[in-house]
């Protein structure tokens, strides 16, 4: 049986067994979609990436991103983790690279020290979300919500949308996710966070997915910057920096360093930066069917 090489890395951490684990499958151009999905299900991590030759001459490399149950057009920790892994393996040197994925071409800047900065796609601010629905989904009460009228729960993103819900610090550990309520209200990606002095503490949930809580979520950190500008919690003009702590409740602490640039109260671009730590490598059997 043929095999394919892989690495497992921890993303948004500078130490092993923290952050968000990622499987990076190398030389995946002979795999079809069903085989990729099968391998992602076997790794059973939040995401698995498959490295492919680019189809766009402007791209340095191409990836496809899979959860254990579906393919994603874009995700943050897979993008950061794959870029650093390929730099370490010598595919390219430190500096700017362009990743091709289903969401398009995305620029990253990779350092020799093992970190990468990802620039998200065009910011998008979505519709408000009824507070009652979020309380039903999270098991929290109206007293747990933070920020008053300015902190309207709503969708935002930079390539992948998330629902954002600001809460009091004491409420974060009290969340009891109701997957059936999430399905009734159509909530598939939820970032619950606290905010104080430029620092967010967050929990990110993917109701219904095999891995339903995420210890570090780059795409949600990008979207949070969009939300913070819209809420007036970050300046309406210029570039602001902030930090996200995530994964503490899962015993996988993660740190995501972010920027958001705004004009006239609307986000125009966002970045997220994190370290990547290698923890394992090997070969895995290719599923025995042909697409």
C-alpha positions as CSV (number, residue, x, y, z in Angstrom):
1,X,0.0,0.0,0.0
2,X,1.4,3.4,-0.9
3,X,2.0,6.1,1.7
4,X,2.2,9.9,2.0
5,X,4.3,11.9,4.3
6,X,2.8,14.2,7.0
7,X,3.8,16.5,9.9
8,X,1.8,17.4,12.9
9,X,2.4,20.9,14.3
10,X,1.0,23.0,17.1
11,X,-0.1,26.4,15.9
12,X,-0.3,29.7,17.8
13,X,2.1,28.5,20.5
14,X,5.8,28.5,21.0
15,X,5.8,25.2,22.9
16,X,4.6,21.7,22.3
17,X,1.2,20.3,23.3
18,X,-0.4,23.7,23.4
19,X,-2.1,25.8,20.7
20,X,-4.1,24.1,17.9
21,X,-2.8,20.9,16.4
22,X,-2.6,20.6,12.6
23,X,-1.8,17.8,10.3
24,X,0.1,18.8,7.1
25,X,0.0,16.2,4.4
26,X,2.9,16.7,1.9
27,X,3.0,15.9,-1.8
28,X,-0.8,15.4,-2.0
29,X,-1.3,16.0,-5.7
30,X,-2.1,12.3,-6.4
31,X,-4.9,12.3,-3.9
32,X,-8.5,12.8,-4.8
33,X,-11.1,14.6,-2.6
34,X,-12.5,11.5,-1.1
35,X,-9.0,10.3,-0.1
36,X,-8.2,13.7,1.5
37,X,-11.4,13.6,3.5
38,X,-10.7,10.0,4.7
39,X,-7.2,11.0,5.8
40,X,-8.6,14.1,7.6
41,X,-11.1,11.9,9.4
42,X,-8.3,9.5,10.4
43,X,-6.2,12.4,11.9
44,X,-9.4,13.6,13.6
45,X,-7.9,17.1,14.3
46,X,-9.7,20.4,13.9
47,X,-8.2,20.6,10.4
48,X,-5.8,18.8,8.0
49,X,-4.1,20.5,5.1
50,X,-3.0,19.0,1.8
51,X,-0.1,20.6,0.0
52,X,-0.4,20.9,-3.8
53,X,1.3,22.6,-6.7
54,X,-0.2,26.1,-7.3
55,X,-2.6,26.6,-10.3
56,X,-2.1,30.4,-10.2
57,X,1.4,31.7,-11.2
58,X,1.2,34.3,-8.5
59,X,1.0,31.7,-5.8
60,X,3.9,30.1,-4.0
61,X,2.0,26.9,-3.1
62,X,-1.6,25.7,-2.9
63,X,-3.5,23.9,-0.1
64,X,-6.8,22.3,0.5
65,X,-8.2,22.4,4.0
66,X,-10.4,19.7,5.6
67,X,-12.1,19.2,8.9
68,X,-12.9,15.6,9.9
69,X,-16.2,16.1,8.1
70,X,-16.0,18.8,5.4
71,X,-13.7,20.9,3.2
72,X,-13.2,24.6,4.1
73,X,-12.4,27.4,1.7
74,X,-10.1,29.0,4.2
75,X,-8.9,28.7,7.8
76,X,-6.4,30.6,9.8
77,X,-4.4,28.1,11.9
78,X,-4.0,25.7,8.9
79,X,-2.7,28.6,6.8
80,X,-0.2,29.8,9.4
81,X,0.9,26.2,10.3
82,X,1.4,25.1,6.7
83,X,3.4,28.2,5.7
84,X,5.9,27.7,8.6
85,X,6.1,23.9,8.0
86,X,6.9,24.4,4.3
87,X,9.5,27.1,5.1
88,X,11.2,24.8,7.6
89,X,11.3,22.0,5.0
90,X,13.0,24.3,2.5
91,X,10.2,24.8,0.0
92,X,10.9,28.6,0.3
93,X,12.9,30.9,2.6
94,X,11.7,33.3,5.2
95,X,9.8,36.3,3.9
96,X,6.6,37.0,2.0
97,X,4.7,34.1,0.3
98,X,1.3,33.7,-1.3
99,X,-1.0,30.9,-0.4
100,X,-3.6,29.6,-2.9
101,X,-6.7,28.1,-1.4
102,X,-10.4,27.9,-2.3
103,X,-10.9,31.4,-0.9
104,X,-8.3,32.8,-3.3
105,X,-4.8,34.1,-2.9
106,X,-3.7,35.1,0.6
107,X,-0.4,36.7,1.5
108,X,1.7,35.5,4.5
109,X,5.0,36.7,5.9
110,X,7.1,33.8,7.4
111,X,10.0,34.3,9.8
112,X,13.0,32.1,10.3
113,X,12.1,31.9,14.0
114,X,9.0,29.9,13.1
115,X,6.1,32.3,13.1
116,X,3.9,33.6,10.3
117,X,1.6,36.6,9.7
118,X,-1.5,36.0,7.7
119,X,-3.4,38.8,6.0
120,X,-7.1,37.9,5.8
121,X,-9.4,38.4,2.8
122,X,-11.8,41.4,2.4
123,X,-13.4,42.1,5.8
124,X,-17.2,41.5,6.0
125,X,-19.6,42.6,8.7
126,X,-22.8,40.6,8.7
127,X,-26.3,40.9,10.3
128,X,-27.0,41.1,14.0
129,X,-27.9,37.9,15.9
130,X,-30.8,37.8,18.4
131,X,-29.4,37.7,21.9
132,X,-32.1,35.2,23.0
133,X,-30.8,32.6,20.5
134,X,-27.2,32.9,21.8
135,X,-28.4,32.6,25.4
136,X,-30.2,29.4,24.5
137,X,-27.2,28.0,22.7
138,X,-24.7,28.9,25.4
139,X,-26.7,28.4,28.6
140,X,-25.8,31.9,29.7
141,X,-28.2,34.6,31.0
142,X,-28.7,38.2,29.8
143,X,-26.6,39.4,32.8
144,X,-23.6,37.5,31.3
145,X,-23.7,39.6,28.2
146,X,-21.1,42.5,28.1
147,X,-21.0,46.0,26.6
148,X,-24.6,47.1,26.5
149,X,-26.1,48.4,23.2
150,X,-22.7,48.8,21.4
151,X,-21.9,45.1,21.8
152,X,-24.6,43.8,19.4
153,X,-23.9,40.1,18.6
154,X,-23.3,39.8,14.9
155,X,-21.4,37.9,12.1
156,X,-18.0,39.1,10.9
157,X,-15.1,37.6,9.0
158,X,-12.2,37.9,6.6
159,X,-12.7,34.9,4.4
160,X,-14.6,32.8,6.9
161,X,-17.5,34.2,8.9
162,X,-18.1,33.7,12.6
163,X,-20.8,34.8,15.0
164,X,-19.4,37.0,17.8
165,X,-20.8,37.3,21.3
166,X,-19.2,39.5,24.0
167,X,-19.6,38.3,27.6
168,X,-18.4,39.1,31.1
169,X,-15.1,37.4,32.1
170,X,-16.8,35.3,34.7
171,X,-19.2,33.8,32.1
172,X,-16.6,32.4,29.8
173,X,-15.9,29.2,31.8
174,X,-19.7,28.8,32.4
175,X,-20.7,28.2,28.7
176,X,-22.6,24.9,28.2
177,X,-23.0,24.5,24.5
178,X,-26.4,23.2,23.3
179,X,-25.8,21.7,19.9
180,X,-29.4,21.1,19.1
181,X,-30.2,24.8,19.9
182,X,-27.3,25.8,17.6
183,X,-28.8,23.7,14.8
184,X,-32.2,25.2,15.3
185,X,-30.8,28.7,15.0
186,X,-28.4,28.0,12.2
187,X,-25.3,28.8,14.2
188,X,-22.3,26.8,12.9
189,X,-19.4,28.9,14.2
190,X,-19.5,30.9,17.4
191,X,-16.8,33.1,19.1
192,X,-17.6,34.0,22.7
193,X,-15.1,36.5,24.1
194,X,-14.3,39.0,26.8
195,X,-12.5,42.3,26.1
196,X,-10.3,44.5,28.3
197,X,-7.5,46.9,27.5
198,X,-6.7,45.5,24.0
199,X,-6.8,41.8,25.1
200,X,-9.5,39.3,24.3
201,X,-10.1,36.0,26.0
202,X,-12.0,33.7,23.7
203,X,-13.7,30.4,23.3
204,X,-14.6,29.3,19.7
205,X,-17.2,26.6,19.0
206,X,-18.1,24.7,15.9
207,X,-21.5,23.1,16.9
208,X,-22.1,19.8,15.1
209,X,-18.5,19.3,14.0
210,X,-16.5,16.3,15.2
211,X,-14.1,18.7,16.9
212,X,-16.6,21.2,18.3
213,X,-14.4,23.5,20.4
214,X,-11.2,25.0,18.9
215,X,-8.2,25.9,21.0
216,X,-6.9,28.6,18.5
217,X,-8.8,30.0,15.6
218,X,-7.0,32.4,13.2
219,X,-10.0,33.2,11.1
220,X,-12.1,34.0,14.2
221,X,-9.3,36.4,15.4
222,X,-9.4,38.2,12.0
223,X,-13.2,38.5,12.2
224,X,-13.0,39.7,15.8
225,X,-11.0,42.7,14.6
226,X,-13.8,43.6,12.2
227,X,-16.4,43.3,15.0
228,X,-14.3,45.4,17.4
229,X,-14.0,48.3,14.9
230,X,-17.8,48.1,14.2
231,X,-18.6,48.2,17.9
232,X,-16.3,51.2,18.5
233,X,-14.1,49.2,20.8
234,X,-11.1,49.8,18.5
235,X,-10.4,53.1,16.7
236,X,-12.4,54.0,13.7
237,X,-9.3,55.0,11.7
238,X,-5.8,53.7,11.4
239,X,-4.2,50.4,12.5
240,X,-4.8,48.9,15.9
241,X,-3.1,45.9,17.6
242,X,-4.7,43.5,20.0
243,X,-4.1,40.0,21.4
244,X,-6.4,37.0,21.7
245,X,-5.9,34.3,24.4
246,X,-7.8,31.1,23.5
247,X,-7.8,27.4,24.5
248,X,-7.3,27.9,28.2
249,X,-10.4,26.0,29.2
250,X,-9.2,23.1,26.9
251,X,-5.7,23.1,28.6
252,X,-4.2,24.1,25.2
253,X,-3.4,27.8,25.8
254,X,-2.9,29.8,22.6
255,X,-1.8,33.3,21.8
256,X,-2.9,35.1,18.6
257,X,-1.4,38.6,17.9
258,X,-3.6,40.6,15.6
259,X,-4.0,43.9,13.8
260,X,-6.9,45.6,12.2
261,X,-6.9,48.6,9.9
262,X,-10.0,50.8,9.7
263,X,-11.3,53.8,7.8
264,X,-14.3,55.8,8.9
265,X,-15.5,53.2,11.3
266,X,-15.2,50.1,9.0
267,X,-12.4,47.6,8.9
268,X,-10.5,47.5,5.7
269,X,-7.9,44.8,6.4
270,X,-6.8,42.5,9.3
271,X,-3.8,40.3,10.1
272,X,-3.1,37.5,12.6
273,X,0.3,36.3,13.7
274,X,1.4,33.1,15.6
275,X,4.2,30.7,16.2
276,X,4.3,27.1,15.0
277,X,5.9,24.2,17.0
278,X,6.6,20.8,15.3
279,X,5.6,17.8,17.3
280,X,5.5,14.7,15.0
281,X,6.2,13.5,11.5
282,X,5.8,10.2,9.6
283,X,4.0,8.4,6.8
284,X,0.4,7.4,6.6
285,X,-1.2,4.9,4.2
286,X,-3.2,6.3,1.3
287,X,-6.8,5.2,1.4
288,X,-7.2,2.3,-1.2
289,X,-9.5,3.9,-3.7
290,X,-9.1,6.0,-6.8
291,X,-11.1,9.1,-7.7
